[in-house]
Amino acid sequence: MSNGRYRSPWDIGNDLINLITGPRRAGKSFYAVHLIQQTASYGYVNFDDERLTVIEDYDEIIGAVNTVYGNPRYLLFDEIQNLPRWEIFVNRLQRQGFRLLITGSNATLLSSELSTHLTGRYTL
């Protein structure tokens, strides 16, 4: 605790990709929204929407986020494991300076493929 305010174990202001993992319906999304609301502005995308999982040009997703949320620096991607090749996508966004908070299921997010693509770039 600092100045009477709760201090999260995640520092969403850092340049690492922040992951929240766990089983479905465990409160990951609720917690993530609580964390990211502490930023000045953020964009939110829920990948439980099947229409998003068929998009091939991921720049369309960022374009829509920028339009709806006014070019936010912080992004919350919920249930990202539903997006094909998501690891490469978030890696690129992190290199472009976005601050990322993502949620997803344990099995997918903790796979060996994740560690290959994001080694040294994420925190759990």
N, C-alpha and C positions, 0 to 999 in steps of 0.2 A: 504494500500500500504506500502510496505517495500522495501527499496533500489531501488525504481523505478520499481519493479516487482509486478504484480498482485498477491495477496494472495487469494487463493481459500477459501471459507467457509468450505470446507472439507479438513481435514488433512489426505491425503491418506497414510501417514506414520504411523498413529496410528493403534492399533490392533483391532479396531472395523470394522465391515462390513459396508462399505459406500454404501448407496442406492441412486440412482437417479431415480425418478419416474415421470410419466407424460403420457399424451396421445401419441399414435403412431404418428410418423412423426413430433415430436415437437423439435427434436434436442438433445435428451438425449445421443445418441451414439456419436455424434460429440463432445459434451461437455465432455463426459467421456474419449474419446480418448485424447482430449486436456489435461485433468487433468493427466492422467496416463503417458503421454509422458514426464512428468517432473521427472519421476523416472529413475533410472539407467537401469533397464531392466524389461520388463513385458511380460505377455502372454495374448492373446486375443482369446476368444471363442464366436462365434455368434450362439446362440441357436435358431435362425430363420431357421437354417438348419435342416430339418426334420430327417436327418440321425442320428443326435446326440440325438434326443429325444427318440430313441428306444434302446439306449445303456443301459444295465442293470448293468454293472460293471463300476461305475464312476471313478475307478482308471485308466481305459483306457483313459479317457479324460485327466487326469493329466499326464499320461505317454506320450500322444501325445503332450501336451503342453510343457512338459520338453524336448522332442525330438526336437520339432520345434523351441522353444524359448530359449533353454539352461538353464533349471532349474530356471525360474524366481521366485522371491519372491513376486512380485505384479501380480495380476490376474484381468483382466477385463472380466466379463461375461455379455454379451449383450443379452437382452430379455430372461432372465433366467426363467421367468414364464413358458416357454415352456418345461422345463425339469421337469419330475415328481419327487416329493420329493426333490426339489432343496434346501429347507430350511435346511434339515438334512445334505445334501452334503456341503453347504457353512459353516455350523456350524462346521463340522469336519475339513474343511480346515483352518478355523480361529483358531481352537485349535491347529492345526499343525504348525502355525506360518505364514501362507500366509497372505498377505495384500490384501484385496478384495474390488473391486469397481464393483458394479453390477447395471444394468439397467433393467427396466421392466415396465409393465403397472400398473397404479394406483390401479385398482380393485384387482388384484392378490397380489401385493406386500404389500398392506395395509390390508390384510385380518386378521381376528382374529387368524388364524392358524400361520401366520408369527409371530405375537407377542408372541404366545405360544412357538415356537421353538427358537426364537432369542432374547428373552427379555434380555435387558442389553448388547447386543452384537452388535447392529447396530446403525447407525445414518442416518438421512434423510437430 
